[in-house]
């Protein structure tokens, strides 16, 4: 196929990114920030270096265009001239530079980035002193995934150094590789019947709507917080992974599943797992483009499970999913019991073997004196990115309105990983704590406190007293909709209790409930108790 004249379709992930950013331009915009403490770059040479980079790399000449009612497509376009915006912050103090940079990045992100003309990126060079500068490179995630950033950034600086001394620039083989376009063409031709069948099995009876996300709140701009383990803890987790025949990514995946399940009061968790997606073609491990995929991944728990058993089970699931990882995510919700209007995924997890800053240090001595930051924002309310640097780094990106409890979840994840680092593989999950020391002490105090007051003879009596005194007060409110006052709840429970009695339920019987977590679930519990029966729980 001649990619100079023919278009190729977007991958499902690219399509989702383009759709999301068309509504909220700040989404899926990548910002690479290079802090150059000992270099004040020349703007003209910088432009020439990136112009050469565009000519060297087919993926940087991609443009995405709409096709009316048909899905958008991409093609290699004739590139326009590269430009750079220059700013002079040399007179500004270091503290003010940090604040100004934050403000600049927010403003830059809000602009989004047009996709219909190549090259689809922006350069901003900020002079911060006589011998220091900051380079900001902004581009759409739909063009490049995380594995593509380091080779292109390194090639740009190689070009700069070559132009500066007047010699030809060597080109890394992966920079000129056009495998991504072949990947897109093959991806379009895939038959997803087997993948849909696989996910229908693994997501069978999954109801979603866990209460983790407050969907009454409109999506807002996201925040990022960072948790970091120690080098010693990271080495201990790697040792645990080796001892159980898995990888560190498996350990982090299992830990996130445990945190979500415990926090939402369930025995399992489903979340998005972002994978490299580089298995359709050979020799694409170092190819450049947006190969990544996101798949729903389910972690099933039993407190009697040992750490080793769970990790091996999770690893088995990670390997089984690989043949089906390109199954379009958009069509999978219909295969589950997730309520209409609610998303299949409420959070996602991404694992990389190194952060961008650490990757860049492999490109020579000059990078030991440069610091590289990566700023991202996707459209899920909660995203965890884990980087296996010398010390494991966790970046939790969250919508503070929809997931105000995200800081607690981030702490729980770190705490649980620290517990795993010090636990043998035979340890049962029930023995692992994810609580902070303060939370643990408060719970222990409550458990040991002695209450000398006369207790209510029955919780139903206490509830009915409340309903009699304050019938119009709100008793239940479900995230996303559904409310009952005490009077309404009591009346509904009485009606259902009478139906149970009419069907032969008697004092001492055990009654189970098969229902989603909702106000109706609470009505059923109260009705069982009012009928004199006991609630059967697994």
C-alpha positions as CSV (number, residue, x, y, z in Angstrom):
1,X,0.0,0.0,0.0
2,X,1.3,3.5,-0.9
3,X,0.7,5.5,2.2
4,X,1.8,8.7,0.4
5,X,-1.4,8.6,-1.6
6,X,-3.9,6.4,0.3
7,X,-5.5,6.8,3.7
8,X,-5.7,4.2,6.4
9,X,-8.3,4.0,9.1
10,X,-7.6,5.0,12.7
11,X,-7.3,2.3,15.3
12,X,-10.3,2.1,17.8
13,X,-8.2,3.8,20.4
14,X,-7.2,6.6,18.1
15,X,-10.8,7.1,17.1
16,X,-11.8,7.3,20.8
17,X,-9.1,9.9,21.5
18,X,-10.0,12.0,18.5
19,X,-13.7,11.9,19.5
20,X,-13.0,12.9,23.1
21,X,-10.6,15.7,22.2
22,X,-13.1,17.1,19.6
23,X,-15.5,17.9,22.5
24,X,-12.9,18.8,25.2
25,X,-9.7,19.9,23.4
26,X,-7.5,19.5,26.4
27,X,-7.9,15.8,26.5
28,X,-5.3,13.5,25.0
29,X,-2.8,16.2,24.5
30,X,0.7,15.2,25.4
31,X,3.1,17.8,26.8
32,X,6.8,16.9,27.0
33,X,8.7,19.5,29.1
34,X,12.5,19.5,28.9
35,X,14.2,21.4,31.6
36,X,17.7,22.4,30.3
37,X,19.7,23.7,33.2
38,X,22.9,24.1,31.2
39,X,21.6,24.9,27.7
40,X,20.0,27.9,26.2
41,X,18.8,26.6,22.8
42,X,19.0,28.5,19.6
43,X,15.4,28.9,18.2
44,X,16.6,28.8,14.6
45,X,18.6,25.6,15.1
46,X,15.7,24.1,17.1
47,X,13.3,24.7,14.2
48,X,15.7,23.1,11.7
49,X,16.2,20.1,14.0
50,X,12.5,19.4,14.3
51,X,12.0,20.1,10.6
52,X,14.5,17.4,9.9
53,X,12.7,15.2,12.4
54,X,9.4,15.6,10.5
55,X,11.2,14.6,7.2
56,X,12.9,11.6,8.9
57,X,9.7,10.2,10.6
58,X,6.6,9.3,8.6
59,X,4.5,9.2,11.7
60,X,5.1,12.9,12.3
61,X,3.8,13.6,8.8
62,X,0.4,12.0,9.6
63,X,-2.7,14.1,9.4
64,X,-6.2,13.0,10.4
65,X,-9.1,14.0,8.3
66,X,-12.9,13.6,8.6
67,X,-14.8,11.8,5.9
68,X,-18.4,13.0,6.4
69,X,-20.5,10.2,7.9
70,X,-17.6,7.8,7.6
71,X,-15.1,7.4,10.5
72,X,-12.0,9.6,10.3
73,X,-8.9,8.4,8.5
74,X,-5.2,9.3,8.4
75,X,-2.6,9.8,5.7
76,X,0.9,11.0,5.2
77,X,0.6,14.6,4.3
78,X,3.0,17.2,2.8
79,X,4.3,18.9,6.0
80,X,4.1,22.6,6.7
81,X,7.0,24.5,8.1
82,X,7.8,23.9,11.7
83,X,7.5,27.0,13.9
84,X,8.6,27.7,17.5
85,X,7.1,30.3,19.9
86,X,9.8,31.9,22.1
87,X,9.3,33.4,25.5
88,X,11.8,35.2,27.7
89,X,11.5,34.5,31.4
90,X,15.1,35.3,32.3
91,X,14.2,38.1,34.6
92,X,11.8,35.9,36.5
93,X,12.7,34.3,39.8
94,X,12.9,30.4,40.0
95,X,9.8,30.3,42.2
96,X,7.8,32.5,39.8
97,X,9.1,30.5,36.8
98,X,7.5,27.3,38.3
99,X,4.2,29.1,38.7
100,X,4.3,30.7,35.3
101,X,5.2,27.3,33.7
102,X,2.1,25.7,35.4
103,X,-0.1,28.5,34.1
104,X,1.4,28.2,30.6
105,X,0.9,24.5,30.4
106,X,-2.8,24.9,31.4
107,X,-3.3,27.5,28.8
108,X,-1.4,25.5,26.2
109,X,-3.5,22.4,27.0
110,X,-6.8,24.3,26.6
111,X,-5.9,25.1,23.0
112,X,-5.8,21.4,22.0
113,X,-4.0,20.6,18.8
114,X,-5.4,20.5,15.2
115,X,-5.1,17.1,13.6
116,X,-5.8,18.0,9.9
117,X,-2.4,19.4,8.9
118,X,1.1,17.9,9.4
119,X,3.1,18.3,11.6
120,X,0.5,18.1,14.3
121,X,2.6,19.6,17.1
122,X,3.6,22.8,18.8
123,X,7.0,23.9,20.1
124,X,7.6,26.6,22.7
125,X,11.1,27.6,23.8
126,X,11.4,29.5,27.1
127,X,14.6,31.3,27.9
128,X,15.1,31.1,31.7
129,X,18.6,32.5,32.0
130,X,21.9,33.1,30.1
131,X,22.6,29.4,30.0
132,X,19.3,27.7,30.7
133,X,16.0,27.1,28.9
134,X,12.8,25.1,28.9
135,X,11.4,23.3,25.8
136,X,7.7,22.4,25.6
137,X,6.6,20.0,22.9
138,X,2.8,19.5,22.6
139,X,1.1,17.0,20.3
140,X,-2.0,14.7,20.2
141,X,-1.8,11.4,21.9
142,X,-3.6,9.9,18.8
143,X,-0.4,10.2,16.9
144,X,2.1,8.8,19.4
145,X,2.1,6.4,22.3
146,X,4.4,6.5,25.3
147,X,7.1,4.2,23.7
148,X,7.4,6.6,20.8
149,X,8.3,9.7,22.8
150,X,11.9,9.0,23.8
151,X,13.2,7.9,20.4
152,X,11.8,11.0,18.7
153,X,12.9,13.4,21.4
154,X,16.4,11.9,21.3
155,X,16.5,12.2,17.5
156,X,15.5,15.9,17.6
157,X,18.4,16.7,19.9
158,X,20.7,14.6,17.8
159,X,19.6,16.7,14.8
160,X,20.2,19.9,16.8
161,X,23.7,18.9,17.8
162,X,24.6,17.9,14.2
163,X,23.2,21.1,12.7
164,X,25.1,23.2,15.4
165,X,28.4,21.7,14.3
166,X,27.6,21.4,10.6
167,X,27.7,17.7,10.1
168,X,25.1,15.1,8.9
169,X,22.8,13.8,11.6
170,X,22.6,10.0,12.0
171,X,19.1,8.6,12.0
172,X,17.9,5.9,14.4
173,X,16.3,3.0,12.5
174,X,13.1,3.2,14.5
175,X,12.5,6.9,13.6
176,X,12.1,6.2,9.9
177,X,10.0,3.1,10.4
178,X,6.4,3.2,8.9
179,X,5.2,0.0,10.5
180,X,2.4,1.8,12.3
181,X,0.5,2.5,9.1
182,X,0.7,-1.2,8.2
183,X,-0.5,-2.0,11.7
184,X,-3.6,0.2,11.2
185,X,-4.4,-1.4,7.9
186,X,-4.2,-4.9,9.4
187,X,-6.2,-3.8,12.5
188,X,-9.1,-2.8,10.4
189,X,-9.4,-6.2,8.8
190,X,-9.5,-8.1,12.1
191,X,-12.5,-10.3,12.9
192,X,-13.5,-9.5,16.5
193,X,-16.1,-12.3,17.0
194,X,-13.6,-14.4,19.1
195,X,-12.6,-11.4,21.2
196,X,-16.2,-10.4,21.9
197,X,-16.9,-14.0,23.0
198,X,-13.9,-13.9,25.3
199,X,-14.9,-10.7,27.0
200,X,-18.6,-11.9,27.2
201,X,-17.2,-14.8,29.3
202,X,-14.9,-12.8,31.5
203,X,-17.3,-10.0,32.1
204,X,-20.3,-12.3,32.6
205,X,-22.6,-11.0,35.4
206,X,-20.5,-7.8,35.9
207,X,-23.0,-5.0,36.8
208,X,-20.6,-2.1,37.1
209,X,-21.9,1.1,38.7
210,X,-19.9,0.5,41.8
211,X,-20.5,3.8,43.4
212,X,-16.8,4.8,42.9
213,X,-17.7,7.6,40.6
214,X,-20.2,10.4,41.3
215,X,-21.8,10.7,37.9
216,X,-24.1,13.5,39.1
217,X,-21.1,15.8,38.7
218,X,-20.1,17.1,35.3
219,X,-16.6,16.0,34.2
220,X,-14.0,18.6,35.1
221,X,-10.2,19.2,34.7
222,X,-8.1,16.5,36.3
223,X,-5.5,16.7,39.0
224,X,-2.4,14.5,39.4
225,X,-0.9,13.2,42.6
226,X,2.2,11.1,43.0
227,X,3.0,8.3,45.4
228,X,6.5,6.8,45.4
229,X,7.8,3.6,47.0
230,X,11.4,3.3,48.2
231,X,14.1,1.6,46.3
232,X,14.1,-1.2,48.9
233,X,10.3,-1.7,48.6
234,X,10.6,-1.8,44.8
235,X,13.3,-4.4,44.9
236,X,11.2,-6.5,47.3
237,X,8.2,-6.3,45.0
238,X,10.4,-7.4,42.1
239,X,11.6,-10.3,44.2
240,X,8.0,-11.3,45.0
241,X,7.1,-11.2,41.3
242,X,10.0,-13.5,40.4
243,X,9.2,-15.9,43.3
244,X,5.7,-16.3,42.0
245,X,6.6,-16.4,38.3
246,X,5.0,-13.1,37.3
247,X,6.1,-9.5,36.6
248,X,6.0,-6.3,38.6
249,X,3.1,-5.2,36.3
250,X,1.1,-8.2,37.5
251,X,1.7,-7.2,41.1
252,X,0.6,-3.6,40.6
253,X,-2.5,-4.9,38.6
254,X,-3.5,-7.3,41.4
255,X,-3.0,-4.6,44.0
256,X,-5.2,-2.1,42.1
257,X,-7.9,-4.8,41.8
258,X,-7.8,-5.4,45.6
259,X,-8.0,-1.7,46.4
260,X,-11.0,-1.2,44.1
261,X,-12.8,-4.3,45.3
262,X,-12.3,-3.5,49.0
263,X,-13.2,0.2,48.5
264,X,-16.5,-0.6,46.7
265,X,-17.4,-3.6,49.0
266,X,-17.2,-6.2,46.3
267,X,-15.4,-9.5,45.7
268,X,-14.1,-8.4,42.3
269,X,-13.1,-5.4,40.3
270,X,-13.1,-4.4,36.6
271,X,-10.9,-1.7,35.3
272,X,-9.2,-0.7,32.0
273,X,-5.7,-2.1,31.4
274,X,-3.6,-0.2,28.9
275,X,-1.3,-2.5,26.8
276,X,1.3,-1.9,24.2
277,X,-0.8,-3.4,21.4
278,X,2.4,-4.3,19.4
279,X,1.7,-8.0,18.6
280,X,-0.1,-7.8,15.2
281,X,3.2,-7.4,13.3
282,X,6.7,-8.6,13.9
283,X,9.4,-6.1,14.7
284,X,7.1,-3.4,16.1
285,X,8.6,-3.4,19.6
286,X,10.5,-0.1,18.8
287,X,8.2,1.2,16.0
288,X,6.7,4.6,16.4
289,X,3.0,5.5,16.4
290,X,-0.1,5.1,18.6
291,X,-0.2,1.3,19.0
292,X,-1.7,1.2,22.5
293,X,-5.0,-0.6,23.4
294,X,-7.2,-0.5,26.5
295,X,-9.1,-3.6,27.5
296,X,-11.4,-4.4,30.4
297,X,-9.6,-6.6,33.0
298,X,-11.3,-8.4,35.9
299,X,-9.7,-9.4,39.1
300,X,-11.7,-11.9,41.2
301,X,-10.9,-12.1,44.9
302,X,-11.4,-14.5,47.8
303,X,-10.0,-13.6,51.1
304,X,-8.8,-17.2,51.6
305,X,-6.6,-16.8,48.5
306,X,-2.8,-16.5,49.0
307,X,-0.8,-13.7,47.4
308,X,1.0,-16.2,45.2
309,X,-2.3,-17.8,44.0
310,X,-3.8,-14.5,43.1
311,X,-0.7,-13.2,41.3
312,X,-0.5,-16.3,39.2
313,X,-4.2,-16.0,38.4
314,X,-3.8,-12.4,37.3
315,X,-0.8,-13.2,35.2
316,X,-2.8,-16.0,33.5
317,X,-5.5,-13.4,32.7
318,X,-2.9,-11.0,31.3
319,X,-1.6,-13.6,28.9
320,X,-5.0,-14.9,27.9
321,X,-6.2,-11.5,26.9
322,X,-3.4,-10.8,24.4
323,X,-5.0,-12.5,21.3
324,X,-8.1,-10.3,21.9
325,X,-6.5,-7.0,22.9
326,X,-7.5,-5.3,19.7
327,X,-11.2,-6.0,20.3
328,X,-12.9,-2.5,20.2
329,X,-13.7,-1.3,23.7
330,X,-16.8,0.6,22.5
331,X,-18.8,-2.5,21.7
332,X,-18.1,-4.4,24.9
333,X,-20.5,-2.8,27.4
334,X,-23.5,-4.4,25.7
335,X,-22.0,-7.8,26.7
336,X,-22.3,-7.0,30.4
337,X,-25.1,-6.1,32.9
338,X,-23.8,-2.5,33.3
339,X,-26.9,-0.3,33.5
340,X,-27.7,1.9,30.4
341,X,-26.0,5.2,30.5
342,X,-23.2,4.0,32.8
343,X,-19.6,3.3,31.5
344,X,-18.1,-0.1,31.5
345,X,-14.8,1.3,32.8
346,X,-14.6,3.7,35.8
347,X,-10.8,3.6,36.1
348,X,-7.7,2.4,34.2
349,X,-4.2,1.2,34.9
350,X,-1.1,1.7,32.8
351,X,2.3,0.2,33.6
352,X,5.6,1.2,32.0
353,X,9.1,-0.2,32.7
354,X,10.5,3.3,33.1
355,X,9.4,6.9,33.1
356,X,10.2,9.2,30.2
357,X,12.9,11.0,32.2
358,X,14.6,7.7,33.0
359,X,14.3,6.5,29.4
360,X,16.0,9.6,28.1
361,X,19.0,9.0,30.3
362,X,19.9,6.0,28.2
363,X,20.6,8.4,25.3
364,X,24.0,9.7,26.4
365,X,25.7,11.9,28.9
366,X,23.9,15.1,27.8
367,X,20.7,13.7,29.2
368,X,22.1,13.3,32.6
369,X,21.9,17.1,33.0
370,X,18.4,17.4,31.5
371,X,15.1,16.8,33.3
372,X,12.1,15.6,31.3
373,X,8.5,15.8,32.5
374,X,5.4,14.3,30.8
375,X,2.0,15.9,31.3
376,X,-1.2,14.0,30.2
377,X,-4.9,14.0,30.7
378,X,-7.4,11.4,29.5
379,X,-11.2,11.2,29.6
380,X,-11.6,8.6,32.4
381,X,-12.4,9.9,35.9
382,X,-9.6,7.9,37.5
383,X,-6.3,6.8,35.9
384,X,-3.3,5.1,37.5
385,X,0.1,5.2,35.7
386,X,2.9,3.1,37.3
387,X,6.5,3.5,36.3
388,X,9.2,1.0,37.2
389,X,12.0,3.3,37.9
390,X,14.6,2.5,40.5
391,X,11.8,3.4,43.0
392,X,8.3,2.5,41.7
393,X,6.4,5.7,40.9
394,X,2.6,5.9,40.9
395,X,0.9,8.8,39.2
396,X,-2.8,9.0,39.9
397,X,-4.7,11.3,37.6
398,X,-8.3,12.0,38.8
399,X,-11.3,14.3,38.5
400,X,-11.7,15.8,41.9
401,X,-15.4,16.4,41.4
402,X,-16.3,12.9,40.3
403,X,-13.8,11.0,42.4
404,X,-13.1,13.2,45.5
405,X,-11.9,10.0,47.3
406,X,-9.0,9.5,44.8
407,X,-6.3,10.7,47.3
408,X,-7.4,7.9,49.7
409,X,-7.3,5.3,46.9
410,X,-3.8,6.5,46.0
411,X,-2.7,6.0,49.6
412,X,-4.3,2.6,49.8
413,X,-2.6,1.5,46.7
414,X,0.8,2.5,48.0
415,X,0.1,1.0,51.4
416,X,-1.0,-2.3,49.9
417,X,2.1,-2.5,47.7
418,X,4.3,-1.8,50.8
419,X,2.4,-4.7,52.6
420,X,3.0,-7.0,49.6
421,X,6.7,-6.0,49.6
422,X,7.1,-7.5,53.1
423,X,4.8,-10.5,52.8
424,X,5.7,-14.0,51.7
425,X,3.7,-15.5,48.7
426,X,1.8,-17.8,51.1
427,X,0.2,-14.9,52.9
428,X,-3.6,-14.8,52.7
429,X,-5.2,-11.7,51.2
430,X,-7.2,-11.2,54.4
431,X,-4.0,-10.6,56.3
432,X,-3.0,-7.6,54.0
433,X,-4.0,-4.1,55.2
434,X,-4.2,-1.1,53.0
435,X,-5.1,1.4,55.8
436,X,-3.1,4.3,57.0
437,X,-1.8,4.0,60.6
438,X,-4.2,6.7,61.7
439,X,-7.2,4.9,60.2
440,X,-6.1,1.6,61.7
441,X,-5.8,3.1,65.2
442,X,-9.2,4.7,65.0
443,X,-10.8,1.4,64.0
444,X,-9.0,-0.4,66.8
445,X,-10.2,2.2,69.3
446,X,-13.8,1.8,68.1
447,X,-13.5,-2.0,68.3
448,X,-12.3,-1.8,71.9
449,X,-14.6,1.0,73.2
450,X,-17.2,-0.1,75.7
451,X,-20.7,1.4,75.3
452,X,-22.6,1.4,78.6
453,X,-25.8,2.6,77.1
454,X,-28.7,0.2,76.8
455,X,-28.7,-1.0,73.2
456,X,-31.8,-1.2,71.0
457,X,-33.6,-4.5,71.2
458,X,-33.5,-4.7,67.4
459,X,-32.2,-2.5,64.5
460,X,-35.6,-2.6,62.9
461,X,-37.1,-1.0,66.0
462,X,-34.6,1.8,65.8
463,X,-35.3,2.2,62.1
464,X,-39.1,2.3,62.6
465,X,-38.7,4.9,65.4
466,X,-36.7,7.0,63.0
467,X,-39.2,6.7,60.3
468,X,-42.0,7.6,62.7
469,X,-40.3,10.7,64.0
470,X,-38.8,12.0,60.7
471,X,-40.7,10.5,57.8
472,X,-39.7,13.3,55.4
473,X,-36.0,13.1,56.0
474,X,-33.8,11.6,53.3
475,X,-32.9,8.1,54.1
476,X,-31.2,6.9,50.9
477,X,-29.7,8.6,48.0
478,X,-27.9,6.6,45.3
479,X,-25.0,8.1,43.3
480,X,-26.4,8.8,39.9
481,X,-30.1,8.9,40.9
482,X,-32.6,7.3,43.2
483,X,-33.9,8.7,46.5
484,X,-36.1,7.5,49.4
485,X,-37.2,9.3,52.5
486,X,-37.5,7.4,55.8
487,X,-41.3,7.2,55.4
488,X,-41.0,5.9,51.8
489,X,-38.4,3.4,52.8
490,X,-40.4,2.1,55.7
491,X,-43.6,1.8,53.6
492,X,-41.8,0.0,50.8
493,X,-40.1,-2.4,53.3
494,X,-43.5,-3.1,55.0
495,X,-45.1,-3.9,51.7
496,X,-42.4,-6.3,50.7
497,X,-42.3,-7.9,54.1
498,X,-46.0,-8.7,53.9
499,X,-45.4,-10.3,50.5
500,X,-42.7,-12.5,52.0
501,X,-44.9,-13.5,54.8
502,X,-47.7,-14.3,52.4
503,X,-45.3,-16.6,50.5
504,X,-44.6,-18.5,53.7
505,X,-41.4,-16.8,55.0
506,X,-41.4,-17.4,58.8
507,X,-39.3,-16.4,61.8
508,X,-35.8,-17.9,61.6
509,X,-35.8,-18.6,57.8
510,X,-32.8,-17.4,55.8
511,X,-33.6,-15.4,52.7
512,X,-31.0,-14.5,50.0
513,X,-31.1,-11.4,47.7
514,X,-30.2,-11.3,44.0
515,X,-30.2,-7.6,43.0
516,X,-27.9,-4.8,42.1
517,X,-26.8,-2.4,44.8
518,X,-29.5,0.2,44.9
519,X,-32.3,1.6,47.1
520,X,-34.3,-1.5,46.3
521,X,-31.5,-3.7,47.8
522,X,-31.9,-1.9,51.1
523,X,-35.7,-2.2,50.9
524,X,-35.2,-6.0,50.5
525,X,-32.9,-6.2,53.6
526,X,-35.3,-4.3,55.8
527,X,-38.2,-6.4,54.5
528,X,-36.5,-9.7,55.3
529,X,-35.8,-8.5,58.9
530,X,-39.3,-7.2,59.3
531,X,-40.6,-10.6,58.3
532,X,-38.5,-12.1,61.1
533,X,-36.1,-13.8,58.8
534,X,-32.3,-13.6,58.5
535,X,-30.4,-12.3,55.5
536,X,-28.2,-14.9,53.9
537,X,-24.8,-13.4,52.9
538,X,-22.0,-15.1,51.0
